[in-house]
Amino acid sequence: MPLEILVILVVGGIAGIAALTYLFGLSATHEFRTGKDAASAWLREFPNDQVVTTTLCRSGAAALVHATSGVGLVWPMGADTTARSLKGAAIKDSKTGLTIHLSDFAAPHVSLTLTPDESLYWRKLIEATRD
């Protein structure tokens, strides 16, 4: 098979897969609708933990989780979610909410889009409960 045909088939196949993924809604960003949803996301990462309470942001883009191991954060990464403990995290205000610098090289920082009231409330919750 000529190289030109092979390149067209490969590029067309990848574009087709991307288009179908988008059309079927499989590329939508995860949104936390309930505290139970956020707790489930936390427990996928930390199955031996117990969730005490959850606090969702208004947009559903992140949630604070208070667990027996301490306070943590869950947020979407595409259609999936990830969670990190906030032990040793540094919190800074940003123009759009909060930026949390984690002590984890896999996720060095998370930028949260929060209203000014939410930013203040989340900062108080994090600082009051973390180790």
N, CA, C and O atoms as a GROMACS GRO file, in nm:
protein
  524
    1MET      N    1   0.085  -0.117   0.000
    1MET     CA    2   0.000   0.000   0.000
    1MET      C    3   0.090   0.124   0.000
    1MET      O    4   0.186   0.131   0.077
    2PRO      N    5   0.060   0.219  -0.085
    2PRO     CA    6   0.140   0.343  -0.088
    2PRO      C    7   0.129   0.419   0.044
    2PRO      O    8   0.025   0.417   0.110
    3LEU      N    9   0.236   0.486   0.080
    3LEU     CA   10   0.243   0.560   0.204
    3LEU      C   11   0.136   0.669   0.211
    3LEU      O   12   0.079   0.694   0.318
    4GLU      N   13   0.107   0.733   0.099
    4GLU     CA   14   0.007   0.841   0.098
    4GLU      C   15  -0.131   0.788   0.138
    4GLU      O   16  -0.204   0.854   0.213
    5ILE      N   17  -0.167   0.670   0.089
    5ILE     CA   18  -0.296   0.609   0.123
    5ILE      C   19  -0.299   0.572   0.271
    5ILE      O   20  -0.399   0.595   0.340
    6LEU      N   21  -0.190   0.515   0.321
    6LEU     CA   22  -0.181   0.475   0.461
    6LEU      C   23  -0.196   0.596   0.553
    6LEU      O   24  -0.267   0.590   0.654
    7VAL      N   25  -0.130   0.706   0.519
    7VAL     CA   26  -0.140   0.828   0.600
    7VAL      C   27  -0.284   0.878   0.601
    7VAL      O   28  -0.335   0.917   0.706
    8ILE      N   29  -0.350   0.877   0.487
    8ILE     CA   30  -0.489   0.922   0.479
    8ILE      C   31  -0.579   0.834   0.564
    8ILE      O   32  -0.666   0.884   0.636
    9LEU      N   33  -0.559   0.702   0.558
    9LEU     CA   34  -0.641   0.610   0.638
    9LEU      C   35  -0.618   0.631   0.788
    9LEU      O   36  -0.714   0.631   0.866
   10VAL      N   37  -0.495   0.647   0.829
   10VAL     CA   38  -0.465   0.666   0.972
   10VAL      C   39  -0.523   0.797   1.022
   10VAL      O   40  -0.590   0.800   1.125
   11VAL      N   41  -0.498   0.907   0.950
   11VAL     CA   42  -0.550   1.038   0.991
   11VAL      C   43  -0.703   1.037   0.989
   11VAL      O   44  -0.765   1.088   1.082
   12GLY      N   45  -0.762   0.980   0.887
   12GLY     CA   46  -0.908   0.972   0.879
   12GLY      C   47  -0.966   0.888   0.991
   12GLY      O   48  -1.071   0.922   1.046
   13GLY      N   49  -0.900   0.778   1.026
   13GLY     CA   50  -0.947   0.692   1.135
   13GLY      C   51  -0.942   0.763   1.269
   13GLY      O   52  -1.037   0.754   1.348
   14ILE      N   53  -0.834   0.831   1.296
   14ILE     CA   54  -0.821   0.905   1.422
   14ILE      C   55  -0.924   1.017   1.429
   14ILE      O   56  -0.986   1.037   1.533
   15ALA      N   57  -0.942   1.090   1.320
   15ALA     CA   58  -1.042   1.197   1.316
   15ALA      C   59  -1.183   1.140   1.334
   15ALA      O   60  -1.266   1.200   1.402
   16GLY      N   61  -1.210   1.025   1.276
   16GLY     CA   62  -1.341   0.960   1.290
   16GLY      C   63  -1.367   0.920   1.434
   16GLY      O   64  -1.478   0.940   1.484
   17ILE      N   65  -1.269   0.863   1.499
   17ILE     CA   66  -1.284   0.823   1.639
   17ILE      C   67  -1.308   0.946   1.727
   17ILE      O   68  -1.394   0.944   1.814
   18ALA      N   69  -1.233   1.053   1.703
   18ALA     CA   70  -1.251   1.177   1.780
   18ALA      C   71  -1.391   1.234   1.758
   18ALA      O   72  -1.456   1.277   1.854
   19ALA      N   73  -1.438   1.233   1.635
   19ALA     CA   74  -1.572   1.286   1.604
   19ALA      C   75  -1.680   1.202   1.670
   19ALA      O   76  -1.775   1.258   1.726
   20LEU      N   77  -1.669   1.071   1.665
   20LEU     CA   78  -1.769   0.984   1.728
   20LEU      C   79  -1.769   1.001   1.880
   20LEU      O   80  -1.875   1.000   1.942
   21THR      N   81  -1.652   1.014   1.938
   21THR     CA   82  -1.642   1.035   2.083
   21THR      C   83  -1.715   1.164   2.122
   21THR      O   84  -1.787   1.167   2.221
   22TYR      N   85  -1.696   1.268   2.044
   22TYR     CA   86  -1.762   1.396   2.071
   22TYR      C   87  -1.913   1.385   2.048
   22TYR      O   88  -1.991   1.432   2.131
   23LEU      N   89  -1.954   1.325   1.937
   23LEU     CA   90  -2.096   1.316   1.903
   23LEU      C   91  -2.176   1.234   2.003
   23LEU      O   92  -2.292   1.265   2.030
   24PHE      N   93  -2.116   1.129   2.059
   24PHE     CA   94  -2.185   1.045   2.156
   24PHE      C   95  -2.176   1.100   2.299
   24PHE      O   96  -2.225   1.036   2.392
   25GLY      N   97  -2.114   1.216   2.315
   25GLY     CA   98  -2.107   1.280   2.445
   25GLY      C   99  -2.006   1.220   2.540
   25GLY      O  100  -2.012   1.244   2.661
   26LEU      N  101  -1.913   1.142   2.489
   26LEU     CA  102  -1.815   1.076   2.574
   26LEU      C  103  -1.697   1.167   2.610
   26LEU      O  104  -1.608   1.126   2.683
   27SER      N  105  -1.697   1.288   2.558
   27SER     CA  106  -1.588   1.381   2.587
   27SER      C  107  -1.632   1.491   2.685
   27SER      O  108  -1.554   1.582   2.713
   28ALA      N  109  -1.754   1.482   2.736
   28ALA     CA  110  -1.805   1.584   2.828
   28ALA      C  111  -1.730   1.578   2.961
   28ALA      O  112  -1.698   1.470   3.010
   29THR      N  113  -1.701   1.693   3.018
   29THR     CA  114  -1.633   1.702   3.146
   29THR      C  115  -1.727   1.658   3.257
   29THR      O  116  -1.845   1.694   3.258
   30HIS      N  117  -1.675   1.580   3.349
   30HIS     CA  118  -1.754   1.532   3.463
   30HIS      C  119  -1.798   1.650   3.549
   30HIS      O  120  -1.724   1.747   3.566
   31GLU      N  121  -1.918   1.641   3.601
   31GLU     CA  122  -1.972   1.745   3.689
   31GLU      C  123  -2.026   1.678   3.814
   31GLU      O  124  -2.101   1.581   3.806
   32PHE      N  125  -1.987   1.729   3.929
   32PHE     CA  126  -2.036   1.675   4.056
   32PHE      C  127  -2.174   1.734   4.083
   32PHE      O  128  -2.189   1.855   4.098
   33ARG      N  129  -2.274   1.648   4.089
   33ARG     CA  130  -2.411   1.693   4.110
   33ARG      C  131  -2.455   1.680   4.257
   33ARG      O  132  -2.537   1.757   4.305
   34THR      N  133  -2.399   1.580   4.326
   34THR     CA  134  -2.436   1.557   4.465
   34THR      C  135  -2.312   1.528   4.548
   34THR      O  136  -2.205   1.498   4.494
   35GLY      N  137  -2.329   1.536   4.678
   35GLY     CA  138  -2.220   1.502   4.768
   35GLY      C  139  -2.184   1.354   4.756
   35GLY      O  140  -2.068   1.316   4.774
   36LYS      N  141  -2.282   1.273   4.728
   36LYS     CA  142  -2.258   1.129   4.711
   36LYS      C  143  -2.167   1.103   4.590
   36LYS      O  144  -2.081   1.015   4.594
   37ASP      N  145  -2.187   1.181   4.485
   37ASP     CA  146  -2.103   1.171   4.365
   37ASP      C  147  -1.958   1.205   4.399
   37ASP      O  148  -1.866   1.136   4.356
   38ALA      N  149  -1.938   1.311   4.476
   38ALA     CA  150  -1.803   1.351   4.517
   38ALA      C  151  -1.742   1.247   4.610
   38ALA      O  152  -1.623   1.216   4.600
   39ALA      N  153  -1.822   1.193   4.701
   39ALA     CA  154  -1.772   1.090   4.792
   39ALA      C  155  -1.729   0.965   4.716
   39ALA      O  156  -1.628   0.903   4.749
   40SER      N  157  -1.805   0.928   4.614
   40SER     CA  158  -1.769   0.813   4.531
   40SER      C  159  -1.637   0.836   4.460
   40SER      O  160  -1.554   0.746   4.450
   41ALA      N  161  -1.617   0.957   4.410
   41ALA     CA  162  -1.491   0.990   4.343
   41ALA      C  163  -1.374   0.981   4.441
   41ALA      O  164  -1.267   0.932   4.406
   42TRP      N  165  -1.395   1.027   4.563
   42TRP     CA  166  -1.290   1.019   4.665
   42TRP      C  167  -1.258   0.873   4.696
   42TRP      O  168  -1.141   0.834   4.704
   43LEU      N  169  -1.362   0.793   4.714
   43LEU     CA  170  -1.342   0.653   4.752
   43LEU      C  171  -1.279   0.569   4.640
   43LEU      O  172  -1.221   0.465   4.668
   44ARG      N  173  -1.291   0.612   4.515
   44ARG     CA  174  -1.220   0.542   4.407
   44ARG      C  175  -1.069   0.559   4.422
   44ARG      O  176  -0.993   0.469   4.388
   45GLU      N  177  -1.027   0.674   4.472
   45GLU     CA  178  -0.884   0.701   4.492
   45GLU      C  179  -0.835   0.650   4.627
   45GLU      O  180  -0.721   0.604   4.638
   46PHE      N  181  -0.920   0.659   4.728
   46PHE     CA  182  -0.884   0.621   4.865
   46PHE      C  183  -0.988   0.523   4.919
   46PHE      O  184  -1.070   0.562   5.003
   47PRO      N  185  -0.988   0.398   4.874
   47PRO     CA  186  -1.094   0.304   4.909
   47PRO      C  187  -1.102   0.267   5.057
   47PRO      O  188  -1.208   0.224   5.103
   48ASN      N  189  -0.996   0.283   5.133
   48ASN     CA  190  -0.997   0.246   5.274
   48ASN      C  191  -1.038   0.362   5.365
   48ASN      O  192  -1.038   0.348   5.488
   49ASP      N  193  -1.071   0.475   5.307
   49ASP     CA  194  -1.108   0.594   5.381
   49ASP      C  195  -1.259   0.597   5.404
   49ASP      O  196  -1.334   0.522   5.341
   50GLN      N  197  -1.302   0.683   5.494
   50GLN     CA  198  -1.445   0.706   5.516
   50GLN      C  199  -1.472   0.855   5.500
   50GLN      O  200  -1.405   0.938   5.561
   51VAL      N  201  -1.571   0.887   5.418
   51VAL     CA  202  -1.607   1.027   5.394
   51VAL      C  203  -1.702   1.074   5.503
   51VAL      O  204  -1.803   1.009   5.531
   52VAL      N  205  -1.667   1.187   5.565
   52VAL     CA  206  -1.750   1.244   5.671
   52VAL      C  207  -1.849   1.343   5.611
   52VAL      O  208  -1.969   1.330   5.631
   53THR      N  209  -1.798   1.442   5.536
   53THR     CA  210  -1.884   1.540   5.469
   53THR      C  211  -1.821   1.580   5.336
   53THR      O  212  -1.702   1.558   5.313
   54THR      N  213  -1.903   1.638   5.250
   54THR     CA  214  -1.854   1.691   5.123
   54THR      C  215  -1.912   1.831   5.105
   54THR      O  216  -2.021   1.862   5.153
   55THR      N  217  -1.837   1.915   5.036
   55THR     CA  218  -1.881   2.051   5.004
   55THR      C  219  -1.858   2.072   4.855
   55THR      O  220  -1.744   2.072   4.808
   56LEU      N  221  -1.965   2.089   4.780
   56LEU     CA  222  -1.956   2.110   4.635
   56LEU      C  223  -1.946   2.258   4.604
   56LEU      O  224  -2.004   2.341   4.674
   57CYS      N  225  -1.872   2.292   4.499
   57CYS     CA  226  -1.876   2.430   4.453
   57CYS      C  227  -2.002   2.447   4.367
   57CYS      O  228  -2.056   2.348   4.317
   58ARG      N  229  -2.047   2.566   4.350
   58ARG     CA  230  -2.174   2.592   4.280
   58ARG      C  231  -2.173   2.543   4.135
   58ARG      O  232  -2.276   2.500   4.083
   59SER      N  233  -2.057   2.548   4.071
   59SER     CA  234  -2.049   2.506   3.931
   59SER      C  235  -2.044   2.355   3.916
   59SER      O  236  -2.063   2.303   3.806
   60GLY      N  237  -2.018   2.282   4.025
   60GLY     CA  238  -2.006   2.137   4.017
   60GLY      C  239  -1.871   2.091   3.965
   60GLY      O  240  -1.853   1.973   3.935
   61ALA      N  241  -1.775   2.183   3.954
   61ALA     CA  242  -1.645   2.151   3.897
   61ALA      C  243  -1.545   2.097   3.998
   61ALA      O  244  -1.438   2.051   3.960
   62ALA      N  245  -1.579   2.101   4.126
   62ALA     CA  246  -1.488   2.049   4.228
   62ALA      C  247  -1.566   2.029   4.357
   62ALA      O  248  -1.677   2.080   4.374
   63ALA      N  249  -1.505   1.953   4.448
   63ALA     CA  250  -1.566   1.931   4.578
   63ALA      C  251  -1.458   1.911   4.683
   63ALA      O  252  -1.355   1.848   4.659
   64LEU      N  253  -1.483   1.968   4.800
   64LEU     CA  254  -1.398   1.942   4.916
   64LEU      C  255  -1.454   1.821   4.987
   64LEU      O  256  -1.575   1.809   5.005
   65VAL      N  257  -1.366   1.732   5.026
   65VAL     CA  258  -1.408   1.612   5.096
   65VAL      C  259  -1.340   1.610   5.233
   65VAL      O  260  -1.218   1.621   5.243
   66HIS      N  261  -1.421   1.597   5.336
   66HIS     CA  262  -1.368   1.580   5.471
   66HIS      C  263  -1.381   1.432   5.502
   66HIS      O  264  -1.492   1.380   5.516
   67ALA      N  265  -1.268   1.365   5.514
   67ALA     CA  266  -1.265   1.221   5.537
   67ALA      C  267  -1.193   1.193   5.668
   67ALA      O  268  -1.137   1.283   5.730
   68THR      N  269  -1.195   1.068   5.709
   68THR     CA  270  -1.127   1.031   5.833
   68THR      C  271  -0.977   1.055   5.823
   68THR      O  272  -0.911   1.073   5.925
   69SER      N  273  -0.923   1.054   5.702
   69SER     CA  274  -0.779   1.077   5.682
   69SER      C  275  -0.744   1.226   5.674
   69SER      O  276  -0.626   1.262   5.674
   70GLY      N  277  -0.843   1.312   5.666
   70GLY     CA  278  -0.819   1.456   5.655
   70GLY      C  279  -0.902   1.517   5.544
   70GLY      O  280  -0.994   1.454   5.491
   71VAL      N  281  -0.868   1.640   5.509
   71VAL     CA  282  -0.942   1.711   5.404
   71VAL      C  283  -0.875   1.686   5.269
   71VAL      O  284  -0.753   1.675   5.259
   72GLY      N  285  -0.958   1.677   5.166
   72GLY     CA  286  -0.906   1.655   5.033
   72GLY      C  287  -0.992   1.724   4.928
   72GLY      O  288  -1.096   1.783   4.959
   73LEU      N  289  -0.948   1.714   4.806
   73LEU     CA  290  -1.014   1.780   4.695
   73LEU      C  291  -1.037   1.678   4.584
   73LEU      O  292  -0.948   1.600   4.551
   74VAL      N  293  -1.156   1.680   4.526
   74VAL     CA  294  -1.184   1.600   4.406
   74VAL      C  295  -1.221   1.697   4.294
   74VAL      O  296  -1.290   1.796   4.318
   75TRP      N  297  -1.176   1.667   4.174
   75TRP     CA  298  -1.207   1.751   4.059
   75TRP      C  299  -1.204   1.665   3.933
   75TRP      O  300  -1.143   1.558   3.932
   76PRO      N  301  -1.271   1.711   3.827
   76PRO     CA  302  -1.274   1.631   3.705
   76PRO      C  303  -1.146   1.646   3.623
   76PRO      O  304  -1.082   1.752   3.622
   77MET      N  305  -1.113   1.540   3.556
   77MET     CA  306  -1.007   1.542   3.454
   77MET      C  307  -1.072   1.481   3.331
   77MET      O  308  -1.062   1.360   3.307
   78GLY      N  309  -1.138   1.565   3.254
   78GLY     CA  310  -1.216   1.515   3.141
   78GLY      C  311  -1.342   1.448   3.193
   78GLY      O  312  -1.411   1.503   3.279
   79ALA      N  313  -1.371   1.330   3.142
   79ALA     CA  314  -1.491   1.258   3.183
   79ALA      C  315  -1.468   1.181   3.313
   79ALA      O  316  -1.563   1.128   3.371
   80ASP      N  317  -1.345   1.174   3.360
   80ASP     CA  318  -1.312   1.102   3.482
   80ASP      C  319  -1.285   1.203   3.595
   80ASP      O  320  -1.292   1.324   3.574
   81THR      N  321  -1.256   1.152   3.713
   81THR     CA  322  -1.227   1.238   3.827
   81THR      C  323  -1.094   1.197   3.889
   81THR      O  324  -1.044   1.087   3.867
   82THR      N  325  -1.039   1.287   3.967
   82THR     CA  326  -0.920   1.257   4.045
   82THR      C  327  -0.936   1.322   4.182
   82THR      O  328  -1.015   1.414   4.199
   83ALA      N  329  -0.860   1.273   4.278
   83ALA     CA  330  -0.869   1.324   4.414
   83ALA      C  331  -0.731   1.332   4.475
   83ALA      O  332  -0.645   1.248   4.446
   84ARG      N  333  -0.709   1.431   4.558
   84ARG     CA  334  -0.581   1.448   4.626
   84ARG      C  335  -0.606   1.498   4.768
   84ARG      O  336  -0.700   1.575   4.792
   85SER      N  337  -0.523   1.454   4.858
   85SER     CA  338  -0.524   1.504   4.994
   85SER      C  339  -0.466   1.645   4.995
   85SER      O  340  -0.379   1.677   4.914
   86LEU      N  341  -0.513   1.727   5.085
   86LEU     CA  342  -0.462   1.864   5.094
   86LEU      C  343  -0.359   1.879   5.206
   86LEU      O  344  -0.327   1.991   5.246
   87LYS      N  345  -0.305   1.768   5.255
   87LYS     CA  346  -0.198   1.775   5.355
   87LYS      C  347  -0.077   1.841   5.291
   87LYS      O  348  -0.031   1.798   5.185
   88GLY      N  349  -0.027   1.944   5.354
   88GLY     CA  350   0.090   2.014   5.304
   88GLY      C  351   0.063   2.106   5.186
   88GLY      O  352   0.157   2.155   5.123
   89ALA      N  353  -0.063   2.130   5.154
   89ALA     CA  354  -0.097   2.216   5.040
   89ALA      C  355  -0.089   2.364   5.078
   89ALA      O  356  -0.115   2.401   5.193
   90ALA      N  357  -0.054   2.445   4.981
   90ALA     CA  358  -0.052   2.591   4.999
   90ALA      C  359  -0.167   2.649   4.919
   90ALA      O  360  -0.187   2.613   4.803
   91ILE      N  361  -0.243   2.738   4.981
   91ILE     CA  362  -0.360   2.797   4.917
   91ILE      C  363  -0.331   2.943   4.886
   91ILE      O  364  -0.283   3.018   4.971
   92LYS      N  365  -0.362   2.981   4.762
   92LYS     CA  366  -0.344   3.121   4.722
   92LYS      C  367  -0.470   3.169   4.651
   92LYS      O  368  -0.535   3.094   4.578
   93ASP      N  369  -0.504   3.294   4.674
   93ASP     CA  370  -0.616   3.353   4.602
   93ASP      C  371  -0.575   3.381   4.459
   93ASP      O  372  -0.460   3.413   4.432
   94SER      N  373  -0.670   3.368   4.368
   94SER     CA  374  -0.646   3.402   4.228
   94SER      C  375  -0.762   3.489   4.181
   94SER      O  376  -0.859   3.509   4.254
   95LYS      N  377  -0.753   3.540   4.061
   95LYS     CA  378  -0.859   3.626   4.008
   95LYS      C  379  -0.990   3.550   3.992
   95LYS      O  380  -1.098   3.609   4.000
   96THR      N  381  -0.981   3.418   3.969
   96THR     CA  382  -1.102   3.340   3.944
   96THR      C  383  -1.144   3.253   4.062
   96THR      O  384  -1.243   3.181   4.052
   97GLY      N  385  -1.071   3.257   4.171
   97GLY     CA  386  -1.106   3.175   4.286
   97GLY      C  387  -0.985   3.144   4.372
   97GLY      O  388  -0.928   3.233   4.435
   98LEU      N  389  -0.947   3.016   4.375
   98LEU     CA  390  -0.832   2.972   4.453
   98LEU      C  391  -0.738   2.889   4.367
   98LEU      O  392  -0.781   2.819   4.275
   99THR      N  393  -0.610   2.896   4.398
   99THR     CA  394  -0.512   2.806   4.341
   99THR      C  395  -0.451   2.729   4.457
   99THR      O  396  -0.401   2.788   4.553
  100ILE      N  397  -0.456   2.598   4.446
  100ILE     CA  398  -0.405   2.512   4.552
  100ILE      C  399  -0.280   2.443   4.501
  100ILE      O  400  -0.284   2.369   4.403
  101HIS      N  401  -0.169   2.469   4.568
  101HIS     CA  402  -0.041   2.406   4.532
  101HIS      C  403  -0.025   2.282   4.618
  101HIS      O  404  -0.012   2.291   4.740
  102LEU      N  405  -0.026   2.166   4.552
  102LEU     CA  406  -0.019   2.037   4.622
  102LEU      C  407   0.124   1.988   4.633
  102LEU      O  408   0.210   2.027   4.554
  103SER      N  409   0.148   1.904   4.729
  103SER     CA  410   0.280   1.843   4.744
  103SER      C  411   0.281   1.709   4.670
  103SER      O  412   0.318   1.606   4.726
  104ASP      N  413   0.241   1.713   4.543
  104ASP     CA  414   0.230   1.594   4.460
  104ASP      C  415   0.279   1.631   4.320
  104ASP      O  416   0.220   1.717   4.255
  105PHE      N  417   0.386   1.568   4.275
  105PHE     CA  418   0.442   1.604   4.145
  105PHE      C  419   0.348   1.568   4.029
  105PHE      O  420   0.360   1.625   3.921
  106ALA      N  421   0.256   1.474   4.050
  106ALA     CA  422   0.163   1.435   3.944
  106ALA      C  423   0.053   1.540   3.925
  106ALA      O  424  -0.003   1.552   3.816
  107ALA      N  425   0.024   1.616   4.028
  107ALA     CA  426  -0.074   1.724   4.020
  107ALA      C  427  -0.021   1.839   4.104
  107ALA      O  428  -0.064   1.858   4.218
  108PRO      N  429   0.073   1.917   4.050
  108PRO     CA  430   0.139   2.019   4.132
  108PRO      C  431   0.049   2.132   4.179
  108PRO      O  432   0.071   2.188   4.286
  109HIS      N  433  -0.052   2.167   4.101
  109HIS     CA  434  -0.145   2.270   4.146
  109HIS      C  435  -0.279   2.253   4.077
  109HIS      O  436  -0.289   2.196   3.968
  110VAL      N  437  -0.382   2.304   4.142
  110VAL     CA  438  -0.518   2.299   4.090
  110VAL      C  439  -0.574   2.440   4.099
  110VAL      O  440  -0.570   2.503   4.204
  111SER      N  441  -0.627   2.489   3.988
  111SER     CA  442  -0.692   2.620   3.986
  111SER      C  443  -0.843   2.598   3.992
  111SER      O  444  -0.901   2.534   3.905
  112LEU      N  445  -0.904   2.652   4.095
  112LEU     CA  446  -1.048   2.638   4.114
  112LEU      C  447  -1.118   2.768   4.080
  112LEU      O  448  -1.079   2.876   4.125
  113THR      N  449  -1.222   2.757   4.000
  113THR     CA  450  -1.304   2.873   3.967
  113THR      C  451  -1.418   2.879   4.068
  113THR      O  452  -1.510   2.796   4.066
  114LEU      N  453  -1.411   2.978   4.157
  114LEU     CA  454  -1.509   2.994   4.264
  114LEU      C  455  -1.554   3.139   4.271
  114LEU      O  456  -1.480   3.230   4.231
  115THR      N  457  -1.674   3.160   4.322
  115THR     CA  458  -1.719   3.296   4.347
  115THR      C  459  -1.639   3.351   4.464
  115THR      O  460  -1.579   3.274   4.539
  116PRO      N  461  -1.636   3.483   4.483
  116PRO     CA  462  -1.563   3.539   4.597
  116PRO      C  463  -1.610   3.482   4.733
  116PRO      O  464  -1.529   3.455   4.821
  117ASP      N  465  -1.741   3.466   4.748
  117ASP     CA  466  -1.793   3.409   4.872
  117ASP      C  467  -1.748   3.264   4.890
  117ASP      O  468  -1.709   3.223   5.000
  118GLU      N  469  -1.753   3.186   4.781
  118GLU     CA  470  -1.708   3.048   4.788
  118GLU      C  471  -1.559   3.039   4.821
  118GLU      O  472  -1.518   2.955   4.900
  119SER      N  473  -1.480   3.126   4.760
  119SER     CA  474  -1.336   3.126   4.786
  119SER      C  475  -1.307   3.146   4.933
  119SER      O  476  -1.225   3.075   4.991
  120LEU      N  477  -1.373   3.242   4.994
  120LEU     CA  478  -1.354   3.270   5.135
  120LEU      C  479  -1.398   3.150   5.221
  120LEU      O  480  -1.328   3.109   5.313
  121TYR      N  481  -1.514   3.096   5.188
  121TYR     CA  482  -1.569   2.982   5.263
  121TYR      C  483  -1.480   2.859   5.250
  121TYR      O  484  -1.450   2.793   5.349
  122TRP      N  485  -1.437   2.828   5.127
  122TRP     CA  486  -1.350   2.712   5.106
  122TRP      C  487  -1.217   2.729   5.176
  122TRP      O  488  -1.165   2.634   5.236
  123ARG      N  489  -1.160   2.848   5.170
  123ARG     CA  490  -1.032   2.873   5.238
  123ARG      C  491  -1.047   2.847   5.388
  123ARG      O  492  -0.963   2.781   5.448
  124LYS      N  493  -1.156   2.898   5.448
  124LYS     CA  494  -1.179   2.876   5.592
  124LYS      C  495  -1.195   2.727   5.622
  124LYS      O  496  -1.139   2.678   5.720
  125LEU      N  497  -1.271   2.656   5.539
  125LEU     CA  498  -1.290   2.512   5.561
  125LEU      C  499  -1.158   2.435   5.552
  125LEU      O  500  -1.130   2.349   5.635
  126ILE      N  501  -1.080   2.467   5.452
  126ILE     CA  502  -0.951   2.396   5.432
  126ILE      C  503  -0.856   2.426   5.547
  126ILE      O  504  -0.796   2.334   5.603
  127GLU      N  505  -0.842   2.552   5.582
  127GLU     CA  506  -0.747   2.588   5.687
  127GLU      C  507  -0.790   2.538   5.824
  127GLU      O  508  -0.705   2.511   5.909
  128ALA      N  509  -0.920   2.526   5.847
  128ALA     CA  510  -0.970   2.481   5.977
  128ALA      C  511  -0.955   2.330   5.996
  128ALA      O  512  -0.951   2.282   6.110
  129THR      N  513  -0.947   2.256   5.888
  129THR     CA  514  -0.951   2.110   5.900
  129THR      C  515  -0.826   2.037   5.856
  129THR      O  516  -0.814   1.917   5.883
  130ARG      N  517  -0.735   2.102   5.790
  130ARG     CA  518  -0.618   2.028   5.742
  130ARG      C  519  -0.511   2.020   5.850
  130ARG      O  520  -0.505   2.101   5.943
  131ASP      N  521  -0.428   1.918   5.833
  131ASP     CA  522  -0.320   1.895   5.931
  131ASP      C  523  -0.202   1.985   5.905
  131ASP      O  524  -0.103   1.979   5.978
   0.00000   0.00000   0.00000
